[in-house]
């Protein structure tokens, strides 16, 4: 399986590039590898699609922030080919405004459809949807596939998204003749200049509806419910957003669907706490266990583990279970489980217990005498977070 190229590298810009610089860079790369300039060149077509995918991510502030932080894995199903398909019509319909209709009409010689290979714009794009998804520690640590029901606009089943009562109710636009665009030739001192603009009558769709569908009233979509499958990568964190391309609200009259933005929430664990990639656990032991040592079970993300408490363990001691924390998204790095020892001091003693403790109170071995080599609490904290 090939590794995906860096989006900034594809467009030839730095990670600090502004939105305008990214737009200009995309326009330059897309013009270079445009299918009309490279007919029959599959390599150029793939680079054209690759540039469109990069621009789709980097031109969206939320998607770009996720990509900058987590790389390709942080984008969920987004970034797996343009809008999930790599379809040329999707690219032209969504990013055609980057090039400008005038440029297509004049630069590419005024083809049948402004250099866009005869493709017409579809209906309006659907809006994005945002949902919250709560995950437990085990799901976050291992990654999980979730099927969630989403209430949203879906394509009308009666008219298959066309918005028309029947096939006979769709006719070619009388203004543009079905091309979705209108042309204008202007005489200039350099000669004739041809410009191409979107048809104002059909909004670039090339067709008009004479009788609307009774179910969707001509919109091509209705309000309903859809089950969406979401692949959650291991290591996600509270507040992280994943983007699922094309699973938002359906567009009008066959227009492309919006995206589904998934906001990650963490379900609190009954015993463990998360600290970045590490997992923290407070272990309380008795005074005899601290003095004589013992073996105890502690909870971990994926079950329970036994650890040995050496004799003479002091309160505040921190044990580390290597690799028992969370994995990092898009990385081989993995956190640890940190076990903080608390020696439990009893608050209620019987008469017999009090007598024993009073006797021990004056024993030399029970007088505090910390080892000079024993690190301070702050040294331990520094070691943990270094």
C-alpha positions as CSV (number, residue, x, y, z in Angstrom):
1,X,0.0,0.0,0.0
2,X,1.5,3.3,-1.1
3,X,2.1,6.2,1.3
4,X,0.1,9.3,0.7
5,X,2.1,12.4,-0.2
6,X,2.2,15.4,2.0
7,X,-0.6,17.9,0.9
8,X,1.7,20.9,1.2
9,X,4.3,19.2,-0.9
10,X,1.7,18.4,-3.6
11,X,0.8,22.1,-3.9
12,X,4.4,23.3,-3.4
13,X,3.7,25.6,-0.4
14,X,5.0,25.9,3.1
15,X,3.0,24.9,6.1
16,X,2.7,28.5,7.0
17,X,1.1,29.4,3.7
18,X,-1.9,31.7,3.8
19,X,-5.3,30.7,2.3
20,X,-4.7,32.9,-0.7
21,X,-1.2,31.4,-1.3
22,X,-2.8,27.9,-1.1
23,X,-5.5,28.9,-3.6
24,X,-2.9,30.4,-6.1
25,X,-0.7,27.3,-5.7
26,X,-3.6,24.9,-6.4
27,X,-4.7,26.9,-9.4
28,X,-1.1,26.7,-10.8
29,X,-0.8,23.0,-10.3
30,X,-4.3,22.2,-11.6
31,X,-3.7,24.3,-14.7
32,X,-0.5,22.4,-15.3
33,X,-2.1,19.0,-15.1
34,X,-5.5,19.9,-16.4
35,X,-7.0,17.1,-18.6
36,X,-7.7,19.5,-21.5
37,X,-3.9,20.3,-21.6
38,X,-2.9,16.7,-21.2
39,X,-5.4,14.6,-23.2
40,X,-5.1,10.9,-22.6
41,X,-2.4,11.3,-20.0
42,X,-3.4,9.2,-17.0
43,X,-0.5,10.4,-14.9
44,X,-1.5,14.0,-15.4
45,X,-5.1,13.2,-14.5
46,X,-4.0,11.5,-11.3
47,X,-1.9,14.5,-10.3
48,X,-4.8,16.8,-11.1
49,X,-7.0,14.8,-8.7
50,X,-4.2,14.7,-6.1
51,X,-4.0,18.5,-6.2
52,X,-7.8,18.7,-5.8
53,X,-7.7,16.5,-2.8
54,X,-4.9,18.5,-1.2
55,X,-6.8,21.8,-1.9
56,X,-10.0,20.3,-0.5
57,X,-8.2,19.7,2.9
58,X,-6.0,22.8,3.1
59,X,-8.7,25.3,2.0
60,X,-10.9,24.2,4.9
61,X,-9.7,25.7,8.2
62,X,-11.0,22.8,10.3
63,X,-9.7,20.1,8.1
64,X,-6.3,21.8,7.7
65,X,-6.0,22.1,11.5
66,X,-6.7,18.4,11.9
67,X,-4.2,17.5,9.2
68,X,-1.5,19.7,10.7
69,X,-2.0,18.1,14.1
70,X,-2.5,14.4,13.2
71,X,-1.6,14.0,9.5
72,X,-3.6,11.8,7.1
73,X,-4.9,9.6,9.9
74,X,-6.5,12.5,11.7
75,X,-8.8,13.1,8.7
76,X,-11.0,10.0,9.2
77,X,-12.5,9.1,5.8
78,X,-11.6,12.4,4.4
79,X,-8.6,12.7,2.2
80,X,-9.0,9.2,0.7
81,X,-9.4,10.5,-2.8
82,X,-11.4,13.6,-3.7
83,X,-14.8,13.5,-1.9
84,X,-14.2,9.8,-1.5
85,X,-14.3,9.1,-5.3
86,X,-11.8,11.1,-7.2
87,X,-14.5,11.8,-9.8
88,X,-13.5,14.5,-12.3
89,X,-17.0,16.0,-12.4
90,X,-16.9,16.4,-8.6
91,X,-13.6,18.4,-9.0
92,X,-14.9,20.7,-11.7
93,X,-18.3,21.3,-10.0
94,X,-16.8,22.1,-6.6
95,X,-13.5,23.9,-7.5
96,X,-14.4,25.4,-10.9
97,X,-14.6,28.9,-9.4
98,X,-10.9,28.7,-8.5
99,X,-10.0,28.9,-12.2
100,X,-12.8,31.2,-13.3
101,X,-15.2,30.7,-16.1
102,X,-13.5,33.4,-18.2
103,X,-10.2,31.6,-18.1
104,X,-11.7,28.3,-19.1
105,X,-13.5,29.9,-22.0
106,X,-10.5,31.7,-23.4
107,X,-7.4,29.7,-22.3
108,X,-8.7,26.3,-23.4
109,X,-10.0,27.6,-26.7
110,X,-13.7,27.7,-25.9
111,X,-14.6,24.0,-26.0
112,X,-18.1,22.8,-25.8
113,X,-18.4,23.5,-22.2
114,X,-15.7,26.0,-21.3
115,X,-12.9,23.4,-21.3
116,X,-14.6,21.2,-18.8
117,X,-15.1,18.3,-21.1
118,X,-18.9,18.9,-21.5
119,X,-19.6,18.4,-17.7
120,X,-22.5,20.4,-16.3
121,X,-22.8,21.7,-12.8
122,X,-25.3,19.8,-10.6
123,X,-27.6,21.2,-8.0
124,X,-26.5,23.0,-4.9
125,X,-24.1,21.2,-2.5
126,X,-25.6,20.0,0.8
127,X,-24.5,21.5,4.1
128,X,-22.1,19.9,6.6
129,X,-23.4,18.1,9.6
130,X,-21.7,17.9,13.1
131,X,-22.3,15.0,15.5
132,X,-20.8,14.0,18.8
133,X,-19.4,10.5,19.4
134,X,-18.6,9.2,22.9
135,X,-15.9,6.5,23.1
136,X,-14.6,4.5,26.1
137,X,-10.8,4.0,26.8
138,X,-10.6,0.6,25.2
139,X,-12.2,1.9,21.9
140,X,-9.8,4.9,21.9
141,X,-6.8,2.7,22.5
142,X,-7.5,0.1,19.8
143,X,-9.6,2.1,17.3
144,X,-13.1,1.1,16.5
145,X,-15.7,1.1,13.7
146,X,-19.0,2.7,14.7
147,X,-22.4,2.6,12.9
148,X,-24.4,5.6,13.9
149,X,-27.8,6.8,12.8
150,X,-27.9,10.4,11.5
151,X,-31.0,12.5,10.9
152,X,-30.4,14.6,7.8
153,X,-31.5,15.4,4.3
154,X,-31.3,12.3,2.1
155,X,-31.9,11.9,-1.7
156,X,-35.6,11.6,-2.5
157,X,-36.4,8.0,-3.3
158,X,-39.4,9.0,-5.4
159,X,-37.5,11.0,-8.0
160,X,-34.0,9.6,-7.3
161,X,-32.8,13.1,-6.4
162,X,-33.8,14.8,-9.7
163,X,-36.6,16.9,-8.2
164,X,-38.9,16.2,-11.2
165,X,-42.3,14.4,-11.2
166,X,-41.0,12.0,-13.9
167,X,-38.4,11.8,-16.7
168,X,-40.7,13.7,-19.0
169,X,-40.8,16.7,-16.6
170,X,-37.1,17.4,-17.2
171,X,-36.2,19.4,-20.3
172,X,-33.1,21.0,-21.7
173,X,-32.6,24.6,-20.7
174,X,-33.8,27.0,-23.4
175,X,-31.3,29.7,-22.5
176,X,-28.1,27.6,-22.7
177,X,-29.3,24.7,-24.8
178,X,-28.4,22.2,-22.1
179,X,-24.7,23.2,-21.8
180,X,-25.2,24.9,-18.4
181,X,-23.2,27.9,-19.7
182,X,-23.7,30.9,-22.0
183,X,-21.0,32.4,-24.2
184,X,-20.3,36.0,-25.2
185,X,-17.9,37.1,-27.9
186,X,-16.4,40.6,-27.4
187,X,-14.3,42.5,-30.0
188,X,-11.1,43.9,-28.5
189,X,-8.0,45.5,-30.0
190,X,-6.3,42.1,-29.6
191,X,-9.1,40.4,-31.6
192,X,-12.2,38.5,-30.5
193,X,-12.3,37.5,-26.8
194,X,-14.8,34.7,-25.8
195,X,-16.0,34.4,-22.3
196,X,-18.1,31.7,-20.7
197,X,-20.4,32.2,-17.7
198,X,-22.8,30.0,-15.8
199,X,-26.3,30.0,-17.2
200,X,-28.6,32.3,-15.1
201,X,-31.7,30.3,-15.9
202,X,-30.7,26.8,-14.9
203,X,-27.8,27.8,-12.6
204,X,-25.4,25.7,-14.7
205,X,-27.5,22.5,-14.4
206,X,-28.4,22.5,-18.1
207,X,-32.0,21.4,-17.4
208,X,-35.2,22.9,-16.1
209,X,-38.1,21.1,-14.4
210,X,-41.6,21.6,-15.7
211,X,-43.4,19.5,-13.0
212,X,-41.9,19.1,-9.5
213,X,-41.8,15.8,-7.6
214,X,-44.7,15.6,-5.1
215,X,-42.5,14.1,-2.4
216,X,-39.7,16.5,-2.3
217,X,-41.4,19.6,-3.9
218,X,-38.6,19.8,-6.5
219,X,-35.7,19.8,-4.1
220,X,-34.5,16.3,-4.9
221,X,-34.1,15.5,-1.2
222,X,-36.3,14.8,1.9
223,X,-35.6,14.8,5.6
224,X,-34.8,11.3,6.8
225,X,-32.3,9.1,8.6
226,X,-29.2,7.2,7.4
227,X,-26.8,4.8,9.1
228,X,-23.2,5.9,8.6
229,X,-20.2,3.7,9.2
230,X,-17.3,5.6,10.8
231,X,-13.7,4.2,11.1
232,X,-12.1,5.8,14.3
233,X,-8.3,5.5,14.3
234,X,-6.6,4.5,17.5
235,X,-5.4,7.3,19.8
236,X,-8.0,10.0,19.2
237,X,-8.5,12.5,22.0
238,X,-11.3,14.5,23.5
239,X,-12.2,17.4,21.2
240,X,-10.6,15.9,18.1
241,X,-12.7,16.2,14.9
242,X,-12.9,13.6,12.1
243,X,-14.3,14.4,8.7
244,X,-16.4,11.8,6.7
245,X,-16.6,13.2,3.2
246,X,-20.0,13.2,1.4
247,X,-22.0,11.9,4.4
248,X,-23.6,15.2,5.4
249,X,-26.9,16.6,4.1
250,X,-27.7,15.6,0.5
251,X,-27.5,18.3,-2.1
252,X,-30.4,19.7,-4.0
253,X,-31.4,18.0,-7.3
254,X,-28.4,15.7,-7.3
255,X,-25.9,18.1,-6.0
256,X,-22.9,16.7,-4.0
257,X,-23.6,16.0,-0.3
258,X,-21.9,17.9,2.5
259,X,-19.5,16.3,5.0
260,X,-20.2,14.7,8.3
261,X,-17.9,16.1,11.0
262,X,-17.5,13.8,14.0
263,X,-16.6,15.4,17.4
264,X,-14.8,12.9,19.7
265,X,-15.8,12.8,23.4
266,X,-14.2,10.6,26.0
267,X,-16.2,8.5,28.4
268,X,-14.8,8.7,31.9
269,X,-13.2,5.5,33.2
270,X,-14.2,4.4,36.7
271,X,-10.6,4.0,37.9
272,X,-8.2,5.3,35.3
273,X,-7.4,8.9,34.2
274,X,-6.0,10.0,30.9
275,X,-3.0,12.4,30.7
276,X,-2.1,12.8,27.1
277,X,-0.8,9.4,25.9
278,X,-0.3,8.2,29.5
279,X,-2.8,6.6,31.8
280,X,-2.7,7.4,35.5
281,X,-3.9,5.3,38.4
282,X,-3.9,5.9,42.2
283,X,-3.1,2.8,44.1
284,X,-3.7,2.8,47.9
285,X,-1.8,0.2,49.9
286,X,-1.8,-0.6,53.7
287,X,1.1,0.2,56.0
288,X,1.9,-3.5,56.4
289,X,2.0,-3.9,52.6
290,X,4.3,-0.9,52.3
291,X,6.6,-2.3,55.0
292,X,6.7,-6.0,54.0
293,X,5.9,-5.6,50.3
294,X,3.2,-7.4,48.4
295,X,1.8,-8.3,44.9
296,X,-1.4,-6.5,43.8
297,X,-3.6,-6.3,40.7
298,X,-4.2,-3.0,39.0
299,X,-6.7,-2.1,36.2
300,X,-5.3,-1.2,32.8
301,X,-7.0,-0.1,29.6
302,X,-7.3,-3.7,28.3
303,X,-7.7,-5.7,31.5
304,X,-5.8,-6.2,34.8
305,X,-2.1,-6.6,35.5
306,X,-0.1,-7.7,38.5
307,X,2.6,-5.6,39.9
308,X,5.1,-6.2,42.7
309,X,5.3,-3.7,45.6
310,X,8.8,-3.9,47.0
311,X,9.3,-3.9,50.8
312,X,9.8,-0.4,52.2
313,X,7.9,1.3,49.4
314,X,7.2,5.0,50.3
315,X,4.0,6.9,49.7
316,X,4.4,8.9,46.5
317,X,6.4,6.3,44.7
318,X,5.4,6.1,41.0
319,X,5.6,2.8,39.1
320,X,5.6,2.8,35.3
321,X,4.0,0.1,33.1
322,X,5.7,0.6,29.7
323,X,3.5,0.8,26.7
324,X,0.2,0.4,28.6
325,X,-1.0,3.9,27.6
326,X,-2.6,5.2,24.5
327,X,-1.1,5.1,21.0
328,X,-0.5,8.4,19.1
329,X,-2.6,9.0,16.0
330,X,-0.6,8.4,12.8
331,X,2.5,7.4,14.8
332,X,4.2,4.4,16.4
333,X,4.6,6.3,19.7
334,X,2.7,4.9,22.7
335,X,2.2,6.1,26.2
336,X,2.7,4.3,29.6
337,X,0.6,3.6,32.6
338,X,1.7,5.5,35.7
339,X,0.8,4.0,39.1
340,X,1.0,6.5,42.0
341,X,1.4,4.8,45.4
342,X,-0.5,6.1,48.4
343,X,0.1,4.5,51.8
344,X,-3.2,4.4,53.5
345,X,-3.3,5.8,57.1
346,X,-6.1,4.3,59.2
347,X,-8.3,6.9,60.8
348,X,-10.1,4.7,63.3
349,X,-8.2,2.3,65.6
350,X,-9.2,-0.2,68.2
351,X,-7.6,-0.1,71.7
352,X,-5.3,-3.0,70.8
353,X,-4.2,-1.3,67.6
354,X,-3.6,2.0,69.4
355,X,-1.3,0.2,71.9
356,X,0.7,-1.4,69.1
357,X,1.0,1.9,67.2
358,X,2.1,3.8,70.4
359,X,4.8,1.2,71.0
360,X,6.0,1.6,67.4
361,X,5.8,5.4,67.6
362,X,9.1,5.5,69.6
363,X,10.8,2.8,67.6
364,X,13.9,4.0,65.8
365,X,12.9,2.3,62.5
366,X,9.6,4.2,62.5
367,X,11.3,7.6,62.6
368,X,11.3,9.4,59.3
369,X,14.8,9.2,57.8
370,X,14.6,9.8,54.0
371,X,17.5,8.6,51.9
372,X,19.5,11.5,50.5
373,X,19.3,9.8,47.1
374,X,15.5,9.7,47.3
375,X,14.2,12.1,44.7
376,X,11.8,14.8,45.6
377,X,8.2,14.9,44.4
378,X,9.1,17.6,41.9
379,X,11.9,15.5,40.5
380,X,9.5,12.6,40.0
381,X,7.0,14.9,38.2
382,X,9.7,16.3,36.0
383,X,10.8,12.7,35.1
384,X,7.2,11.7,34.2
385,X,6.6,14.6,31.9
386,X,10.1,14.9,30.3
